[in-house]
Amino acid sequence: MASGSDAMALKRIDHVRMFVGNARQSAYFYRNAFGFEVVAYAGLETGVRHEAAYVLRQGHITFVLASPLRPDHPDSSRLIQHGDGVQSIALEVADVGAAFEAAVARGARPATPPTKLEDDHGVYEFAEIHAYGDTTHAFVDRSKYQGVFAPGFQPMDPDRYSPRTFHPVGLAAIDHIVANVEEGRMGDWVDYYSKIMGFSLLASFDDKDISTEYSALMSKVVADGRGRIKFPINEPAHGRRRSQIEEFLEYYGGPGVQHIALATGDIISSVRAMAANDVSFLKVPPAYYEMLPDRVGTIREDLHELAELGILVDRDEEGYLLQIFTKPVEDRPTLFFEIIQRRGAKSFGKGNFKALFEAIEREQERRGTL
C-alpha cells in the first residue's frame, strides 16, 4: 500500500516564496550577504502589474522574493502584520491536480485551485493549500516548462545584477524548514502533515530536551517517506520568562516559518564567506568548545577554527553534524537561517539545544523581550 506522500508524489522543495517590503533591496541582501544569484525577474517590464518578484538560486535552493506594486495587492496586509517573511513553501509534484484533490479530500483547506500558466516556454502548473497561520504550501509541476522560472518571469537583465559580480558561498540545498506555532497546536500540525501529506514523525523533543534556566519549548519533526522534505514544528512550553517562540509569535503576529536550514558541503568555508559579507551569527561561550571533544569524540575539523567561527557540533549514532545560526535577518526578531553540514548524522543537534537557546536568550535580553 502506497504511503500518502507516494500517492501525492512529493519530490522535493521546489522553492520558498517570501513576501517582503522591497523585493529589489531584499534580493540585493541575499545576493551579497548569502551568495545567491539573481536569475529572473517579474514586474512592470515583464507585463506583471500587481507585484515585482525576483528569483534567486544557489545550488538546489530557490528563493522567490515578491513585493506589492499597489496598496490594493491582496497580500499587502501581510507586511503590516508580519513584516518580511515566508509566504509559501512550494513542493514539486508529478501531478498538481491529483496532489491538490488528495490534500483537500483529506481535510486541507484550499487556497488556489489547480492553475495553468502558459507562455512560449511551455506550461507551468500550480495549486495551493493553507497550512499554519497564513503560510501556504504550493504544489508545483514544471516538467512541461522550459523557461527560467515561470510565465511572467524573464532572465535577469545584467543592468540590474551583473552575473560577473555574483559570489556563491557554497550553499547547496534546503535541509529543513522550521515552523513556530501557538502553545497547544504542535500536535495538531503534526497530525495535519501526517493526514494530509502522509508524513511520519521523525523526531520529538520536549521541554526537558529544550530548556534553559528561563524558558522552554517543545518540538516535533515530520518528514516525507524519503526524508527529503523535513519540517520541525515548535511550540512554547511554560518557563520563568518568555521563550523565543513566544517572542516570534508576538512580533510575527502569529504562526509562521521561524528559520530555514541551508546545507553546505564545507561549513567552514561557507561561514567564513558569509561572515566576510557581514552576516551576523549567534555565538556561544568558549566553555562550549572546552567540553566538545568529550561530548562528540573525534571529528575531521579543527576545533580552534570551529571556535573562532562559532560553529556547533553534535553527534548521533550515524555520524555528526556541524551547524550555526544567523541572528534574525530583519529588525523584527523573526526569520533567521541555519547553516548545516551533515557528516552522516540524521538528527538536528539535540546536544546543542541548551547552548544555542542560551545564546538566543542573550539576544532577547539585549532586545528587552526575554
Secondary structure by P-SEA (a helix, b strand, c coil): ccccccccccccccbbbbbcccaaaaaaaaaaacccccccccccccccccbbbbbbbcccbbbbbbbbcccccccccccccccccccbbbbbbccaaaaaaaaaaacccccccbbbbbcccbbbbbbbbbccccbbbbbbbccccccccccccccccccccccccccccccccccbbbbbbccccaaaaaaaaaccccccccccccccccccccccccbbbbbcccccbbbbbbbbcccccccaaaaaaaaaccccccbbbbbbccaaaaaaaaaaabbbbbbbccccccccccccccccccaaaaaaabbbbbbccccccccccccccccccccbbbbbbbcccccccccaaaaaaaaaaaaaaaaccc
